[in-house]
Amino acid sequence: MKQGIHPKNYRLVAFKDMSNDEVMITSSTVSTKETIDVDGVTYPLYKMEISSSSHPFYTGKMKLVDTAGRVDKFMNRYKKHLDNRK
């Protein structure tokens, strides 16, 4: 294994799935600006839109995952084109 290629700043980080509020704590080097208290311990917080606990492939539940209104933005942008098809 090559020496000196791996980062040295590993620490425990809380990853929060914003779609179902599940928090997972693992070691990571990801940079964060926020913190969260879990069981009386403060961890750096990284917010995720989707994780294995909410992804339809892993949960078996098919649902529309709309982050930041992307579907609405698309429909508004192409509304005149969609209306002309009728």
PDB file with SEQRES, HELIX, SHEET and CRYST1 records, atoms N, CA, C and O in Angstrom:
SEQRES   1 A   86  MET LYS GLN GLY ILE HIS PRO LYS ASN TYR ARG LEU VAL          
SEQRES   2 A   86  ALA PHE LYS ASP MET SER ASN ASP GLU VAL MET ILE THR          
SEQRES   3 A   86  SER SER THR VAL SER THR LYS GLU THR ILE ASP VAL ASP          
SEQRES   4 A   86  GLY VAL THR TYR PRO LEU TYR LYS MET GLU ILE SER SER          
SEQRES   5 A   86  SER SER HIS PRO PHE TYR THR GLY LYS MET LYS LEU VAL          
SEQRES   6 A   86  ASP THR ALA GLY ARG VAL ASP LYS PHE MET ASN ARG TYR          
SEQRES   7 A   86  LYS LYS HIS LEU ASP ASN ARG LYS                              
HELIX    1 AA1 PRO A   56  THR A   59  1                                   4    
HELIX    2 AA2 ARG A   70  ARG A   77  1                                   8    
HELIX    3 AA3 LYS A   79  ASN A   84  1                                   6    
SHEET    1 AA1 4 VAL A  23  SER A  28  0                                        
SHEET    2 AA1 4 ARG A  11  ASP A  17 -1                                        
SHEET    3 AA1 4 VAL A  41  MET A  48  1                                        
SHEET    4 AA1 4 GLU A  34  VAL A  38 -1                                        
CRYST1    1.000    1.000    1.000  90.00  90.00  90.00 P 1           1          
ATOM      1  N   MET A   1       0.835  -1.167   0.000  1.00  0.00           N  
ATOM      2  CA  MET A   1       0.000   0.000   0.000  1.00  0.00           C  
ATOM      3  C   MET A   1       0.891   1.247   0.000  1.00  0.00           C  
ATOM      4  O   MET A   1       1.894   1.294   0.712  1.00  0.00           O  
ATOM      5  N   LYS A   2       0.527   2.248  -0.794  1.00  0.00           N  
ATOM      6  CA  LYS A   2       1.321   3.468  -0.875  1.00  0.00           C  
ATOM      7  C   LYS A   2       1.256   4.244   0.435  1.00  0.00           C  
ATOM      8  O   LYS A   2       0.213   4.305   1.087  1.00  0.00           O  
ATOM      9  N   GLN A   3       2.356   4.817   0.797  1.00  0.00           N  
ATOM     10  CA  GLN A   3       2.442   5.620   2.007  1.00  0.00           C  
ATOM     11  C   GLN A   3       2.131   7.083   1.691  1.00  0.00           C  
ATOM     12  O   GLN A   3       2.488   7.575   0.620  1.00  0.00           O  
ATOM     13  N   GLY A   4       1.476   7.773   2.604  1.00  0.00           N  
ATOM     14  CA  GLY A   4       1.261   9.205   2.496  1.00  0.00           C  
ATOM     15  C   GLY A   4       0.123   9.636   1.567  1.00  0.00           C  
ATOM     16  O   GLY A   4       0.024  10.821   1.249  1.00  0.00           O  
ATOM     17  N   ILE A   5      -0.738   8.714   1.122  1.00  0.00           N  
ATOM     18  CA  ILE A   5      -1.824   9.111   0.223  1.00  0.00           C  
ATOM     19  C   ILE A   5      -3.164   9.195   0.934  1.00  0.00           C  
ATOM     20  O   ILE A   5      -4.121   9.718   0.363  1.00  0.00           O  
ATOM     21  N   HIS A   6      -3.263   8.706   2.139  1.00  0.00           N  
ATOM     22  CA  HIS A   6      -4.523   8.718   2.880  1.00  0.00           C  
ATOM     23  C   HIS A   6      -4.589   9.926   3.809  1.00  0.00           C  
ATOM     24  O   HIS A   6      -3.584  10.285   4.421  1.00  0.00           O  
ATOM     25  N   PRO A   7      -5.764  10.562   3.923  1.00  0.00           N  
ATOM     26  CA  PRO A   7      -5.886  11.732   4.806  1.00  0.00           C  
ATOM     27  C   PRO A   7      -5.699  11.348   6.270  1.00  0.00           C  
ATOM     28  O   PRO A   7      -5.969  10.219   6.680  1.00  0.00           O  
ATOM     29  N   LYS A   8      -5.234  12.313   7.033  1.00  0.00           N  
ATOM     30  CA  LYS A   8      -4.954  12.085   8.458  1.00  0.00           C  
ATOM     31  C   LYS A   8      -6.051  12.615   9.371  1.00  0.00           C  
ATOM     32  O   LYS A   8      -6.025  12.370  10.577  1.00  0.00           O  
ATOM     33  N   ASN A   9      -7.022  13.344   8.801  1.00  0.00           N  
ATOM     34  CA  ASN A   9      -8.004  14.032   9.655  1.00  0.00           C  
ATOM     35  C   ASN A   9      -9.324  13.272   9.804  1.00  0.00           C  
ATOM     36  O   ASN A   9     -10.387  13.890   9.755  1.00  0.00           O  
ATOM     37  N   TYR A  10      -9.283  11.959   9.984  1.00  0.00           N  
ATOM     38  CA  TYR A  10     -10.504  11.187  10.243  1.00  0.00           C  
ATOM     39  C   TYR A  10     -11.033  11.525  11.624  1.00  0.00           C  
ATOM     40  O   TYR A  10     -10.268  11.667  12.578  1.00  0.00           O  
ATOM     41  N   ARG A  11     -12.366  11.654  11.724  1.00  0.00           N  
ATOM     42  CA  ARG A  11     -13.027  11.896  13.005  1.00  0.00           C  
ATOM     43  C   ARG A  11     -14.450  11.371  12.894  1.00  0.00           C  
ATOM     44  O   ARG A  11     -14.910  11.082  11.789  1.00  0.00           O  
ATOM     45  N   LEU A  12     -15.151  11.241  14.003  1.00  0.00           N  
ATOM     46  CA  LEU A  12     -16.533  10.792  13.966  1.00  0.00           C  
ATOM     47  C   LEU A  12     -17.422  11.926  13.467  1.00  0.00           C  
ATOM     48  O   LEU A  12     -17.334  13.055  13.951  1.00  0.00           O  
ATOM     49  N   VAL A  13     -18.285  11.614  12.487  1.00  0.00           N  
ATOM     50  CA  VAL A  13     -19.185  12.588  11.878  1.00  0.00           C  
ATOM     51  C   VAL A  13     -20.585  11.994  11.871  1.00  0.00           C  
ATOM     52  O   VAL A  13     -20.756  10.801  11.618  1.00  0.00           O  
ATOM     53  N   ALA A  14     -21.594  12.828  12.150  1.00  0.00           N  
ATOM     54  CA  ALA A  14     -22.992  12.404  12.093  1.00  0.00           C  
ATOM     55  C   ALA A  14     -23.538  12.735  10.709  1.00  0.00           C  
ATOM     56  O   ALA A  14     -23.526  13.896  10.299  1.00  0.00           O  
ATOM     57  N   PHE A  15     -24.013  11.728   9.991  1.00  0.00           N  
ATOM     58  CA  PHE A  15     -24.647  11.894   8.686  1.00  0.00           C  
ATOM     59  C   PHE A  15     -26.152  11.807   8.892  1.00  0.00           C  
ATOM     60  O   PHE A  15     -26.655  10.791   9.373  1.00  0.00           O  
ATOM     61  N   LYS A  16     -26.876  12.867   8.530  1.00  0.00           N  
ATOM     62  CA  LYS A  16     -28.325  12.917   8.756  1.00  0.00           C  
ATOM     63  C   LYS A  16     -29.053  12.856   7.423  1.00  0.00           C  
ATOM     64  O   LYS A  16     -28.821  13.681   6.540  1.00  0.00           O  
ATOM     65  N   ASP A  17     -29.939  11.868   7.284  1.00  0.00           N  
ATOM     66  CA  ASP A  17     -30.784  11.734   6.103  1.00  0.00           C  
ATOM     67  C   ASP A  17     -31.954  12.690   6.284  1.00  0.00           C  
ATOM     68  O   ASP A  17     -32.766  12.505   7.190  1.00  0.00           O  
ATOM     69  N   MET A  18     -32.051  13.710   5.434  1.00  0.00           N  
ATOM     70  CA  MET A  18     -33.060  14.753   5.604  1.00  0.00           C  
ATOM     71  C   MET A  18     -34.463  14.285   5.226  1.00  0.00           C  
ATOM     72  O   MET A  18     -35.439  14.939   5.595  1.00  0.00           O  
ATOM     73  N   SER A  19     -34.592  13.174   4.502  1.00  0.00           N  
ATOM     74  CA  SER A  19     -35.924  12.710   4.121  1.00  0.00           C  
ATOM     75  C   SER A  19     -36.612  11.927   5.230  1.00  0.00           C  
ATOM     76  O   SER A  19     -37.841  11.869   5.259  1.00  0.00           O  
ATOM     77  N   ASN A  20     -35.852  11.319   6.149  1.00  0.00           N  
ATOM     78  CA  ASN A  20     -36.487  10.584   7.240  1.00  0.00           C  
ATOM     79  C   ASN A  20     -35.846  10.869   8.605  1.00  0.00           C  
ATOM     80  O   ASN A  20     -36.190  10.215   9.590  1.00  0.00           O  
ATOM     81  N   ASP A  21     -34.934  11.822   8.677  1.00  0.00           N  
ATOM     82  CA  ASP A  21     -34.286  12.273   9.918  1.00  0.00           C  
ATOM     83  C   ASP A  21     -33.487  11.198  10.636  1.00  0.00           C  
ATOM     84  O   ASP A  21     -33.260  11.316  11.840  1.00  0.00           O  
ATOM     85  N   GLU A  22     -33.055  10.158   9.944  1.00  0.00           N  
ATOM     86  CA  GLU A  22     -32.200   9.148  10.561  1.00  0.00           C  
ATOM     87  C   GLU A  22     -30.772   9.671  10.618  1.00  0.00           C  
ATOM     88  O   GLU A  22     -30.296  10.289   9.665  1.00  0.00           O  
ATOM     89  N   VAL A  23     -30.087   9.425  11.729  1.00  0.00           N  
ATOM     90  CA  VAL A  23     -28.715   9.885  11.916  1.00  0.00           C  
ATOM     91  C   VAL A  23     -27.805   8.665  12.038  1.00  0.00           C  
ATOM     92  O   VAL A  23     -28.067   7.746  12.813  1.00  0.00           O  
ATOM     93  N   MET A  24     -26.723   8.681  11.247  1.00  0.00           N  
ATOM     94  CA  MET A  24     -25.729   7.607  11.283  1.00  0.00           C  
ATOM     95  C   MET A  24     -24.389   8.232  11.655  1.00  0.00           C  
ATOM     96  O   MET A  24     -24.026   9.272  11.106  1.00  0.00           O  
ATOM     97  N   ILE A  25     -23.662   7.630  12.559  1.00  0.00           N  
ATOM     98  CA  ILE A  25     -22.375   8.161  12.987  1.00  0.00           C  
ATOM     99  C   ILE A  25     -21.282   7.215  12.506  1.00  0.00           C  
ATOM    100  O   ILE A  25     -21.313   6.014  12.772  1.00  0.00           O  
ATOM    101  N   THR A  26     -20.321   7.784  11.795  1.00  0.00           N  
ATOM    102  CA  THR A  26     -19.204   6.998  11.281  1.00  0.00           C  
ATOM    103  C   THR A  26     -17.991   7.906  11.148  1.00  0.00           C  
ATOM    104  O   THR A  26     -18.126   9.127  11.217  1.00  0.00           O  
ATOM    105  N   SER A  27     -16.816   7.332  10.959  1.00  0.00           N  
ATOM    106  CA  SER A  27     -15.626   8.155  10.797  1.00  0.00           C  
ATOM    107  C   SER A  27     -15.541   8.646   9.354  1.00  0.00           C  
ATOM    108  O   SER A  27     -15.846   7.916   8.411  1.00  0.00           O  
ATOM    109  N   SER A  28     -15.121   9.896   9.211  1.00  0.00           N  
ATOM    110  CA  SER A  28     -15.062  10.508   7.892  1.00  0.00           C  
ATOM    111  C   SER A  28     -14.116  11.698   7.926  1.00  0.00           C  
ATOM    112  O   SER A  28     -13.740  12.180   8.995  1.00  0.00           O  
ATOM    113  N   THR A  29     -13.738  12.167   6.735  1.00  0.00           N  
ATOM    114  CA  THR A  29     -12.931  13.377   6.607  1.00  0.00           C  
ATOM    115  C   THR A  29     -13.731  14.517   5.991  1.00  0.00           C  
ATOM    116  O   THR A  29     -13.167  15.569   5.689  1.00  0.00           O  
ATOM    117  N   VAL A  30     -15.038  14.328   5.798  1.00  0.00           N  
ATOM    118  CA  VAL A  30     -15.879  15.341   5.166  1.00  0.00           C  
ATOM    119  C   VAL A  30     -15.862  16.630   5.992  1.00  0.00           C  
ATOM    120  O   VAL A  30     -15.897  16.593   7.222  1.00  0.00           O  
ATOM    121  N   SER A  31     -15.809  17.776   5.291  1.00  0.00           N  
ATOM    122  CA  SER A  31     -15.806  19.053   6.008  1.00  0.00           C  
ATOM    123  C   SER A  31     -17.248  19.494   6.258  1.00  0.00           C  
ATOM    124  O   SER A  31     -18.101  19.373   5.378  1.00  0.00           O  
ATOM    125  N   THR A  32     -17.509  19.994   7.433  1.00  0.00           N  
ATOM    126  CA  THR A  32     -18.856  20.394   7.832  1.00  0.00           C  
ATOM    127  C   THR A  32     -18.820  21.744   8.512  1.00  0.00           C  
ATOM    128  O   THR A  32     -17.781  22.178   9.007  1.00  0.00           O  
ATOM    129  N   LYS A  33     -19.979  22.410   8.533  1.00  0.00           N  
ATOM    130  CA  LYS A  33     -20.099  23.705   9.209  1.00  0.00           C  
ATOM    131  C   LYS A  33     -21.032  23.635  10.400  1.00  0.00           C  
ATOM    132  O   LYS A  33     -20.993  24.504  11.270  1.00  0.00           O  
ATOM    133  N   GLU A  34     -21.884  22.598  10.451  1.00  0.00           N  
ATOM    134  CA  GLU A  34     -22.871  22.477  11.516  1.00  0.00           C  
ATOM    135  C   GLU A  34     -22.495  21.334  12.453  1.00  0.00           C  
ATOM    136  O   GLU A  34     -21.679  20.475  12.120  1.00  0.00           O  
ATOM    137  N   THR A  35     -23.119  21.346  13.647  1.00  0.00           N  
ATOM    138  CA  THR A  35     -22.925  20.260  14.609  1.00  0.00           C  
ATOM    139  C   THR A  35     -24.292  19.782  15.081  1.00  0.00           C  
ATOM    140  O   THR A  35     -25.302  20.465  14.915  1.00  0.00           O  
ATOM    141  N   ILE A  36     -24.297  18.589  15.674  1.00  0.00           N  
ATOM    142  CA  ILE A  36     -25.521  18.010  16.218  1.00  0.00           C  
ATOM    143  C   ILE A  36     -25.159  17.252  17.497  1.00  0.00           C  
ATOM    144  O   ILE A  36     -24.080  16.667  17.593  1.00  0.00           O  
ATOM    145  N   ASP A  37     -26.066  17.266  18.476  1.00  0.00           N  
ATOM    146  CA  ASP A  37     -25.881  16.506  19.714  1.00  0.00           C  
ATOM    147  C   ASP A  37     -26.620  15.186  19.604  1.00  0.00           C  
ATOM    148  O   ASP A  37     -27.825  15.162  19.350  1.00  0.00           O  
ATOM    149  N   VAL A  38     -25.903  14.090  19.794  1.00  0.00           N  
ATOM    150  CA  VAL A  38     -26.486  12.754  19.780  1.00  0.00           C  
ATOM    151  C   VAL A  38     -26.066  12.069  21.074  1.00  0.00           C  
ATOM    152  O   VAL A  38     -24.877  11.852  21.310  1.00  0.00           O  
ATOM    153  N   ASP A  39     -27.031  11.733  21.904  1.00  0.00           N  
ATOM    154  CA  ASP A  39     -26.784  11.075  23.191  1.00  0.00           C  
ATOM    155  C   ASP A  39     -25.792  11.852  24.055  1.00  0.00           C  
ATOM    156  O   ASP A  39     -24.944  11.261  24.725  1.00  0.00           O  
ATOM    157  N   GLY A  40     -25.906  13.183  24.033  1.00  0.00           N  
ATOM    158  CA  GLY A  40     -25.056  14.018  24.872  1.00  0.00           C  
ATOM    159  C   GLY A  40     -23.672  14.291  24.309  1.00  0.00           C  
ATOM    160  O   GLY A  40     -22.864  14.937  24.975  1.00  0.00           O  
ATOM    161  N   VAL A  41     -23.374  13.820  23.107  1.00  0.00           N  
ATOM    162  CA  VAL A  41     -22.075  14.046  22.478  1.00  0.00           C  
ATOM    163  C   VAL A  41     -22.292  14.916  21.243  1.00  0.00           C  
ATOM    164  O   VAL A  41     -23.228  14.681  20.479  1.00  0.00           O  
ATOM    165  N   THR A  42     -21.442  15.910  21.042  1.00  0.00           N  
ATOM    166  CA  THR A  42     -21.544  16.800  19.886  1.00  0.00           C  
ATOM    167  C   THR A  42     -20.676  16.274  18.756  1.00  0.00           C  
ATOM    168  O   THR A  42     -19.486  16.016  18.932  1.00  0.00           O  
ATOM    169  N   TYR A  43     -21.302  16.120  17.577  1.00  0.00           N  
ATOM    170  CA  TYR A  43     -20.611  15.637  16.385  1.00  0.00           C  
ATOM    171  C   TYR A  43     -20.741  16.660  15.270  1.00  0.00           C  
ATOM    172  O   TYR A  43     -21.727  17.396  15.232  1.00  0.00           O  
ATOM    173  N   PRO A  44     -19.764  16.729  14.348  1.00  0.00           N  
ATOM    174  CA  PRO A  44     -19.960  17.513  13.136  1.00  0.00           C  
ATOM    175  C   PRO A  44     -21.108  16.893  12.342  1.00  0.00           C  
ATOM    176  O   PRO A  44     -21.242  15.669  12.309  1.00  0.00           O  
ATOM    177  N   LEU A  45     -21.944  17.724  11.697  1.00  0.00           N  
ATOM    178  CA  LEU A  45     -23.137  17.246  10.998  1.00  0.00           C  
ATOM    179  C   LEU A  45     -22.995  17.407   9.497  1.00  0.00           C  
ATOM    180  O   LEU A  45     -22.631  18.479   9.012  1.00  0.00           O  
ATOM    181  N   TYR A  46     -23.287  16.334   8.755  1.00  0.00           N  
ATOM    182  CA  TYR A  46     -23.348  16.368   7.298  1.00  0.00           C  
ATOM    183  C   TYR A  46     -24.753  15.951   6.892  1.00  0.00           C  
ATOM    184  O   TYR A  46     -25.197  14.852   7.223  1.00  0.00           O  
ATOM    185  N   LYS A  47     -25.458  16.832   6.170  1.00  0.00           N  
ATOM    186  CA  LYS A  47     -26.843  16.556   5.776  1.00  0.00           C  
ATOM    187  C   LYS A  47     -26.872  15.921   4.389  1.00  0.00           C  
ATOM    188  O   LYS A  47     -26.244  16.411   3.451  1.00  0.00           O  
ATOM    189  N   MET A  48     -27.627  14.803   4.278  1.00  0.00           N  
ATOM    190  CA  MET A  48     -27.770  14.094   3.012  1.00  0.00           C  
ATOM    191  C   MET A  48     -29.220  14.162   2.557  1.00  0.00           C  
ATOM    192  O   MET A  48     -30.131  14.187   3.384  1.00  0.00           O  
ATOM    193  N   GLU A  49     -29.438  14.190   1.262  1.00  0.00           N  
ATOM    194  CA  GLU A  49     -30.794  14.178   0.719  1.00  0.00           C  
ATOM    195  C   GLU A  49     -31.392  12.772   0.772  1.00  0.00           C  
ATOM    196  O   GLU A  49     -32.593  12.611   0.992  1.00  0.00           O  
ATOM    197  N   ILE A  50     -30.552  11.756   0.570  1.00  0.00           N  
ATOM    198  CA  ILE A  50     -31.046  10.382   0.509  1.00  0.00           C  
ATOM    199  C   ILE A  50     -29.934   9.447   0.970  1.00  0.00           C  
ATOM    200  O   ILE A  50     -28.755   9.719   0.742  1.00  0.00           O  
ATOM    201  N   SER A  51     -30.306   8.354   1.615  1.00  0.00           N  
ATOM    202  CA  SER A  51     -29.341   7.359   2.069  1.00  0.00           C  
ATOM    203  C   SER A  51     -29.956   5.975   1.896  1.00  0.00           C  
ATOM    204  O   SER A  51     -31.054   5.839   1.356  1.00  0.00           O  
ATOM    205  N   SER A  52     -29.260   4.971   2.346  1.00  0.00           N  
ATOM    206  CA  SER A  52     -29.784   3.611   2.217  1.00  0.00           C  
ATOM    207  C   SER A  52     -31.052   3.402   3.047  1.00  0.00           C  
ATOM    208  O   SER A  52     -31.827   2.488   2.764  1.00  0.00           O  
ATOM    209  N   SER A  53     -31.272   4.235   4.066  1.00  0.00           N  
ATOM    210  CA  SER A  53     -32.479   4.082   4.885  1.00  0.00           C  
ATOM    211  C   SER A  53     -33.717   4.695   4.237  1.00  0.00           C  
ATOM    212  O   SER A  53     -34.834   4.451   4.693  1.00  0.00           O  
ATOM    213  N   SER A  54     -33.534   5.499   3.164  1.00  0.00           N  
ATOM    214  CA  SER A  54     -34.692   6.094   2.508  1.00  0.00           C  
ATOM    215  C   SER A  54     -34.720   5.849   1.000  1.00  0.00           C  
ATOM    216  O   SER A  54     -35.695   6.213   0.343  1.00  0.00           O  
ATOM    217  N   HIS A  55     -33.685   5.247   0.442  1.00  0.00           N  
ATOM    218  CA  HIS A  55     -33.636   5.014  -1.005  1.00  0.00           C  
ATOM    219  C   HIS A  55     -34.615   3.904  -1.382  1.00  0.00           C  
ATOM    220  O   HIS A  55     -34.646   2.863  -0.726  1.00  0.00           O  
ATOM    221  N   PRO A  56     -35.422   4.113  -2.439  1.00  0.00           N  
ATOM    222  CA  PRO A  56     -36.423   3.112  -2.827  1.00  0.00           C  
ATOM    223  C   PRO A  56     -35.838   1.726  -3.124  1.00  0.00           C  
ATOM    224  O   PRO A  56     -36.509   0.722  -2.889  1.00  0.00           O  
ATOM    225  N   PHE A  57     -34.629   1.651  -3.626  1.00  0.00           N  
ATOM    226  CA  PHE A  57     -34.021   0.351  -3.916  1.00  0.00           C  
ATOM    227  C   PHE A  57     -33.841  -0.473  -2.644  1.00  0.00           C  
ATOM    228  O   PHE A  57     -34.088  -1.679  -2.646  1.00  0.00           O  
ATOM    229  N   TYR A  58     -33.413   0.168  -1.566  1.00  0.00           N  
ATOM    230  CA  TYR A  58     -33.156  -0.537  -0.312  1.00  0.00           C  
ATOM    231  C   TYR A  58     -34.409  -0.723   0.532  1.00  0.00           C  
ATOM    232  O   TYR A  58     -34.519  -1.711   1.258  1.00  0.00           O  
ATOM    233  N   THR A  59     -35.354   0.208   0.450  1.00  0.00           N  
ATOM    234  CA  THR A  59     -36.547   0.127   1.286  1.00  0.00           C  
ATOM    235  C   THR A  59     -37.660  -0.685   0.639  1.00  0.00           C  
ATOM    236  O   THR A  59     -38.548  -1.186   1.329  1.00  0.00           O  
ATOM    237  N   GLY A  60     -37.616  -0.819  -0.694  1.00  0.00           N  
ATOM    238  CA  GLY A  60     -38.671  -1.541  -1.396  1.00  0.00           C  
ATOM    239  C   GLY A  60     -39.909  -0.709  -1.620  1.00  0.00           C  
ATOM    240  O   GLY A  60     -40.893  -1.206  -2.167  1.00  0.00           O  
ATOM    241  N   LYS A  61     -39.887   0.541  -1.212  1.00  0.00           N  
ATOM    242  CA  LYS A  61     -41.026   1.437  -1.385  1.00  0.00           C  
ATOM    243  C   LYS A  61     -40.703   2.415  -2.505  1.00  0.00           C  
ATOM    244  O   LYS A  61     -39.716   3.148  -2.440  1.00  0.00           O  
ATOM    245  N   MET A  62     -41.539   2.418  -3.522  1.00  0.00           N  
ATOM    246  CA  MET A  62     -41.320   3.349  -4.627  1.00  0.00           C  
ATOM    247  C   MET A  62     -41.996   4.668  -4.291  1.00  0.00           C  
ATOM    248  O   MET A  62     -43.206   4.712  -4.068  1.00  0.00           O  
ATOM    249  N   LYS A  63     -41.222   5.734  -4.255  1.00  0.00           N  
ATOM    250  CA  LYS A  63     -41.777   7.048  -3.998  1.00  0.00           C  
ATOM    251  C   LYS A  63     -40.993   8.062  -4.814  1.00  0.00           C  
ATOM    252  O   LYS A  63     -39.836   7.831  -5.164  1.00  0.00           O  
ATOM    253  N   LEU A  64     -41.628   9.177  -5.111  1.00  0.00           N  
ATOM    254  CA  LEU A  64     -40.990  10.237  -5.864  1.00  0.00           C  
ATOM    255  C   LEU A  64     -40.091  11.028  -4.930  1.00  0.00           C  
ATOM    256  O   LEU A  64     -40.550  11.575  -3.927  1.00  0.00           O  
ATOM    257  N   VAL A  65     -38.818  11.086  -5.261  1.00  0.00           N  
ATOM    258  CA  VAL A  65     -37.868  11.839  -4.467  1.00  0.00           C  
ATOM    259  C   VAL A  65     -37.656  13.170  -5.171  1.00  0.00           C  
ATOM    260  O   VAL A  65     -36.970  13.238  -6.191  1.00  0.00           O  
ATOM    261  N   ASP A  66     -38.243  14.220  -4.628  1.00  0.00           N  
ATOM    262  CA  ASP A  66     -38.169  15.542  -5.229  1.00  0.00           C  
ATOM    263  C   ASP A  66     -37.342  16.443  -4.336  1.00  0.00           C  
ATOM    264  O   ASP A  66     -37.838  16.941  -3.325  1.00  0.00           O  
ATOM    265  N   THR A  67     -36.083  16.661  -4.696  1.00  0.00           N  
ATOM    266  CA  THR A  67     -35.229  17.514  -3.896  1.00  0.00           C  
ATOM    267  C   THR A  67     -35.264  18.921  -4.452  1.00  0.00           C  
ATOM    268  O   THR A  67     -34.988  19.150  -5.629  1.00  0.00           O  
ATOM    269  N   ALA A  68     -35.602  19.842  -3.602  1.00  0.00           N  
ATOM    270  CA  ALA A  68     -35.630  21.271  -3.915  1.00  0.00           C  
ATOM    271  C   ALA A  68     -36.580  21.609  -5.048  1.00  0.00           C  
ATOM    272  O   ALA A  68     -36.318  22.538  -5.813  1.00  0.00           O  
ATOM    273  N   GLY A  69     -37.680  20.872  -5.174  1.00  0.00           N  
ATOM    274  CA  GLY A  69     -38.704  21.196  -6.163  1.00  0.00           C  
ATOM    275  C   GLY A  69     -38.281  21.034  -7.603  1.00  0.00           C  
ATOM    276  O   GLY A  69     -38.742  21.781  -8.466  1.00  0.00           O  
ATOM    277  N   ARG A  70     -37.414  20.075  -7.888  1.00  0.00           N  
ATOM    278  CA  ARG A  70     -36.916  19.898  -9.250  1.00  0.00           C  
ATOM    279  C   ARG A  70     -38.023  19.551 -10.230  1.00  0.00           C  
ATOM    280  O   ARG A  70     -38.009  20.014 -11.371  1.00  0.00           O  
ATOM    281  N   VAL A  71     -38.978  18.746  -9.801  1.00  0.00           N  
ATOM    282  CA  VAL A  71     -40.087  18.389 -10.684  1.00  0.00           C  
ATOM    283  C   VAL A  71     -40.916  19.626 -10.995  1.00  0.00           C  
ATOM    284  O   VAL A  71     -41.300  19.837 -12.146  1.00  0.00           O  
ATOM    285  N   ASP A  72     -41.201  20.453  -9.982  1.00  0.00           N  
ATOM    286  CA  ASP A  72     -41.964  21.681 -10.196  1.00  0.00           C  
ATOM    287  C   ASP A  72     -41.228  22.641 -11.122  1.00  0.00           C  
ATOM    288  O   ASP A  72     -41.844  23.269 -11.983  1.00  0.00           O  
ATOM    289  N   LYS A  73     -39.917  22.756 -10.951  1.00  0.00           N  
ATOM    290  CA  LYS A  73     -39.134  23.626 -11.823  1.00  0.00           C  
ATOM    291  C   LYS A  73     -39.216  23.146 -13.268  1.00  0.00           C  
ATOM    292  O   LYS A  73     -39.374  23.948 -14.188  1.00  0.00           O  
ATOM    293  N   PHE A  74     -39.108  21.835 -13.460  1.00  0.00           N  
ATOM    294  CA  PHE A  74     -39.200  21.280 -14.805  1.00  0.00           C  
ATOM    295  C   PHE A  74     -40.565  21.548 -15.411  1.00  0.00           C  
ATOM    296  O   PHE A  74     -40.665  21.985 -16.558  1.00  0.00           O  
ATOM    297  N   MET A  75     -41.622  21.287 -14.643  1.00  0.00           N  
ATOM    298  CA  MET A  75     -42.979  21.481 -15.166  1.00  0.00           C  
ATOM    299  C   MET A  75     -43.236  22.947 -15.507  1.00  0.00           C  
ATOM    300  O   MET A  75     -43.869  23.236 -16.523  1.00  0.00           O  
ATOM    301  N   ASN A  76     -42.762  23.871 -14.687  1.00  0.00           N  
ATOM    302  CA  ASN A  76     -42.952  25.293 -14.972  1.00  0.00           C  
ATOM    303  C   ASN A  76     -42.167  25.723 -16.209  1.00  0.00           C  
ATOM    304  O   ASN A  76     -42.651  26.529 -17.004  1.00  0.00           O  
ATOM    305  N   ARG A  77     -40.979  25.196 -16.366  1.00  0.00           N  
ATOM    306  CA  ARG A  77     -40.139  25.580 -17.486  1.00  0.00           C  
ATOM    307  C   ARG A  77     -40.711  25.092 -18.811  1.00  0.00           C  
ATOM    308  O   ARG A  77     -40.658  25.808 -19.811  1.00  0.00           O  
ATOM    309  N   TYR A  78     -41.252  23.895 -18.824  1.00  0.00           N  
ATOM    310  CA  TYR A  78     -41.729  23.287 -20.062  1.00  0.00           C  
ATOM    311  C   TYR A  78     -43.247  23.232 -20.177  1.00  0.00           C  
ATOM    312  O   TYR A  78     -43.790  22.484 -20.990  1.00  0.00           O  
ATOM    313  N   LYS A  79     -43.927  24.030 -19.358  1.00  0.00           N  
ATOM    314  CA  LYS A  79     -45.387  24.013 -19.354  1.00  0.00           C  
ATOM    315  C   LYS A  79     -45.968  24.394 -20.713  1.00  0.00           C  
ATOM    316  O   LYS A  79     -46.903  23.749 -21.188  1.00  0.00           O  
ATOM    317  N   LYS A  80     -45.426  25.428 -21.338  1.00  0.00           N  
ATOM    318  CA  LYS A  80     -45.975  25.859 -22.629  1.00  0.00           C  
ATOM    319  C   LYS A  80     -45.764  24.786 -23.698  1.00  0.00           C  
ATOM    320  O   LYS A  80     -46.603  24.626 -24.585  1.00  0.00           O  
ATOM    321  N   HIS A  81     -44.657  24.055 -23.624  1.00  0.00           N  
ATOM    322  CA  HIS A  81     -44.416  22.972 -24.580  1.00  0.00           C  
ATOM    323  C   HIS A  81     -45.352  21.799 -24.341  1.00  0.00           C  
ATOM    324  O   HIS A  81     -45.815  21.158 -25.285  1.00  0.00           O  
ATOM    325  N   LEU A  82     -45.624  21.524 -23.079  1.00  0.00           N  
ATOM    326  CA  LEU A  82     -46.522  20.424 -22.745  1.00  0.00           C  
ATOM    327  C   LEU A  82     -47.955  20.783 -23.101  1.00  0.00           C  
ATOM    328  O   LEU A  82     -48.714  19.915 -23.533  1.00  0.00           O  
ATOM    329  N   ASP A  83     -48.349  22.055 -22.929  1.00  0.00           N  
ATOM    330  CA  ASP A  83     -49.706  22.490 -23.263  1.00  0.00           C  
ATOM    331  C   ASP A  83     -49.954  22.457 -24.773  1.00  0.00           C  
ATOM    332  O   ASP A  83     -51.078  22.200 -25.202  1.00  0.00           O  
ATOM    333  N   ASN A  84     -48.936  22.709 -25.575  1.00  0.00           N  
ATOM    334  CA  ASN A  84     -49.076  22.716 -27.038  1.00  0.00           C  
ATOM    335  C   ASN A  84     -49.279  21.313 -27.604  1.00  0.00           C  
ATOM    336  O   ASN A  84     -49.759  21.171 -28.728  1.00  0.00           O  
ATOM    337  N   ARG A  85     -48.926  20.284 -26.855  1.00  0.00           N  
ATOM    338  CA  ARG A  85     -49.070  18.900 -27.323  1.00  0.00           C  
ATOM    339  C   ARG A  85     -50.515  18.458 -27.319  1.00  0.00           C  
ATOM    340  O   ARG A  85     -50.856  17.494 -28.006  1.00  0.00           O  
ATOM    341  N   LYS A  86     -51.368  19.115 -26.583  1.00  0.00           N  
ATOM    342  CA  LYS A  86     -52.774  18.684 -26.451  1.00  0.00           C  
ATOM    343  C   LYS A  86     -53.571  19.017 -27.663  1.00  0.00           C  
ATOM    344  O   LYS A  86     -54.766  18.724 -27.716  1.00  0.00           O  
TER     345      LYS A  86                                                      
END                                                                             
